[in-house]
Amino acid sequence: MNQIFVLAVSLMFLGGGFAAPVASAGTFHERQVRQRARIVAGLESGSLVHREARKLRREQLAIKNSKKRMVHNDGKLGPKERSRLNRMQNRSSRHIFRAKHNARRVNLRD
């Protein structure tokens, strides 16, 4: 039952980002997908509580929306904008790591 839930949640997250422009379908999108997968894996393993996961998902959504706004302004991402997105993703990655490795745990019943 838990595996079905995780699969459904994973597909829900992965399906939301495939409408990205072709020019930016490279590393940004792949990194977003990997970070979302790390959040789902943390929920599945019990190393993330739901509140932490919700906060991390919102952070991922904010990064995605920031990119949309940056592209919407002039139709492309400049070097400064790309650098800013990379810093945002780095920060988010640190937040995921810290949340997964803190003392809060969910007791999963087998």
Contacts in CASP RR format, 6 or more apart in sequence:
PFRMAT RR
TARGET T0000
AUTHOR 0000-0000-0000
METHOD contacts of the structure
MODEL  1
MNQIFVLAVSLMFLGGGFAAPVASAGTFHERQVRQRARIVAGLESGSLVH
REARKLRREQLAIKNSKKRMVHNDGKLGPKERSRLNRMQNRSSRHIFRAK
HNARRVNLRD
2 44 0 8 1.000
2 108 0 8 1.000
6 40 0 8 1.000
6 43 0 8 1.000
6 44 0 8 1.000
9 40 0 8 1.000
9 43 0 8 1.000
10 36 0 8 1.000
10 37 0 8 1.000
10 40 0 8 1.000
13 33 0 8 1.000
13 36 0 8 1.000
13 37 0 8 1.000
13 40 0 8 1.000
13 57 0 8 1.000
14 33 0 8 1.000
14 36 0 8 1.000
17 29 0 8 1.000
17 32 0 8 1.000
17 33 0 8 1.000
17 64 0 8 1.000
20 28 0 8 1.000
20 29 0 8 1.000
21 71 0 8 1.000
23 76 0 8 1.000
24 67 0 8 1.000
24 71 0 8 1.000
24 77 0 8 1.000
28 67 0 8 1.000
28 85 0 8 1.000
28 89 0 8 1.000
31 89 0 8 1.000
32 60 0 8 1.000
32 63 0 8 1.000
32 64 0 8 1.000
32 89 0 8 1.000
35 60 0 8 1.000
35 89 0 8 1.000
35 92 0 8 1.000
35 93 0 8 1.000
35 96 0 8 1.000
36 57 0 8 1.000
36 60 0 8 1.000
38 96 0 8 1.000
38 100 0 8 1.000
39 48 0 8 1.000
39 53 0 8 1.000
39 56 0 8 1.000
39 57 0 8 1.000
39 60 0 8 1.000
39 96 0 8 1.000
42 48 0 8 1.000
42 53 0 8 1.000
42 100 0 8 1.000
43 50 0 8 1.000
43 53 0 8 1.000
46 105 0 8 1.000
46 106 0 8 1.000
46 108 0 8 1.000
47 100 0 8 1.000
47 101 0 8 1.000
47 105 0 8 1.000
47 106 0 8 1.000
48 56 0 8 1.000
48 99 0 8 1.000
48 100 0 8 1.000
48 106 0 8 1.000
49 104 0 8 1.000
49 105 0 8 1.000
49 106 0 8 1.000
50 106 0 8 1.000
52 99 0 8 1.000
52 104 0 8 1.000
53 99 0 8 1.000
55 99 0 8 1.000
56 92 0 8 1.000
56 95 0 8 1.000
56 96 0 8 1.000
56 99 0 8 1.000
59 92 0 8 1.000
59 95 0 8 1.000
60 92 0 8 1.000
62 88 0 8 1.000
63 85 0 8 1.000
63 88 0 8 1.000
63 89 0 8 1.000
63 92 0 8 1.000
66 84 0 8 1.000
66 85 0 8 1.000
66 88 0 8 1.000
67 77 0 8 1.000
67 85 0 8 1.000
70 77 0 8 1.000
70 81 0 8 1.000
70 84 0 8 1.000
70 85 0 8 1.000
71 77 0 8 1.000
77 85 0 8 1.000
END
